[in-house]
Amino acid sequence: MALHIVEEDETFEQWLLVELNRAYLDARRGKRKTADEQLFELNEIENLLNLRNTIINRTYKPNRGIAFVTRKPVIREIFAAPFRDRVVHHFLYNAVGDWWDRRFIYDCYSCRPGKGTWFGVYRAEKNMRRASENFTRETFVIKLDIQGYFMSLPRKKLFERVVWGLEKQFPAKGKVYRVLKFLWEKVIFDDPVKDVTRKGTPKDWRDLPRSKSLFCQPEGKGIVIGNLSSQLLSNIYLDQLDRFVQFELGYKCYGRYVDDFYIMVPEEEYPKAIEDVEKIGEFLETLDLRLHPKKKYCQNIRKGLPFLGAVVYPGRIVPGVRIKRSFREGVRNFSMGGKGEETVISYLGFMKNLDGDKATRKIFEEVGWKYNW
């Protein structure tokens, strides 16, 4: 995308409309049955023109969305943005995502083209093989987690990091730079809890820990879970952590998916790695983040690495407890005449990609099915 040649007023306005249309087409994938998308599509051209004009005139501001609590795979709070704002999120992602993706380290897996959960699991096995020299040396893994990551993100520092990237990408600071900076500021500093519509029951929020709800965070803290822009912002902010661990501390067998990360080292380097956990914690504090005090996993790799729903052992990968529980629920529901055929098929594929035959056979036997794959 030739962002550097659109600085003349007429050319810039045309470019902006074209890119908003591209973002609209991206945003509507999988959303065409929603009422919000259909209303936007009824007057597609007019809505895109109006959106473009609010951006040019600097009158754009996010609308109110819907908040709800989901319990799978874990209980968490989701804010669903209106479709018009989803278009803006896709526009921002299209404008800066490639630049940031080229900067991110290889072993940052979440929400990146060609990567994701499966990639992260298989890379963990490859890193395990690398650290142990093909399982010939005693090797240890340290797995850490950031406490309440999305809810703790400091919006001011996050915006500063985004602007740092914009200045690197657009050193001339022309019209494209200024529009992107304006939109990022609106997105990052928007207060999503103000006048939001809550879906669900009061019990949903009572069951949700306060550390996982934006309604309970101090001013200037936290971004929503569920938006494309939030997924990108998550990686942008923790790119600083990735570079600290890999380049300053020197750990090559390192991987991160959102706020869940690990390092692997041979036995003789393990004492230093344990000491460096304190340095990692201190570095995170400079980002106004904290290591989770109860989610520190330090074990010999022979005991496995729980990561992204799987457990990685030397030479094999098995489904984790959460995956088996969800698969069992799907099979039981479908066996009793309920919906869920697609869920069962999806999990079957997941189990076949892992060493999951034993678990699948046991789950099938519980409902009287035979497993002969």
Salt bridges, closest charged atoms under 4 A:
ASP9 OD1 - LYS175 NZ 3.13
GLU19 OE1 - ARG22 NE 3.05
ASP26 OD1 - ARG29 NH1 2.91
GLU41 OE2 - ARG28 NH1 3.53
GLU41 OE2 - ARG32 NH2 2.39
ASP85 OD1 - ARG84 NH1 3.36
ASP101 OD1 - ARG112 NE 2.72
ASP107 OD2 - ARG123 NH2 2.82
GLU125 OE2 - ARG129 NH2 2.75
GLU133 OE2 - ARG137 NH1 2.92
GLU138 OE1 - ARG302 NH2 3.03
GLU160 OE2 - LYS156 NZ 2.74
GLU167 OE2 - LYS173 NZ 3.62
ASP190 OD1 - ARG64 NH2 2.67
ASP204 OD1 - ARG71 NH2 3.46
ASP207 OD2 - ARG71 NH2 2.83
ASP207 OD2 - LYS203 NZ 2.67
ASP239 OD2 - ARG103 NE 2.76
ASP239 OD2 - ARG161 NH2 3.66
ASP239 OD2 - ARG243 NE 3.41
ASP242 OD1 - ARG256 NE 2.77
ASP260 OD1 - LYS143 NZ 3.40
GLU268 OE2 - ARG137 NH2 1.96
ASP276 OD2 - LYS272 NZ 2.58
ASP276 OD1 - LYS279 NZ 3.61
ASP288 OD1 - LYS157 NZ 3.61
GLU329 OE1 - LYS72 NZ 3.15
ASP357 OD1 - LYS352 NZ 3.52
GLU366 OE1 - ARG328 NE 2.81
GLU366 OE1 - ARG332 NH2 3.61
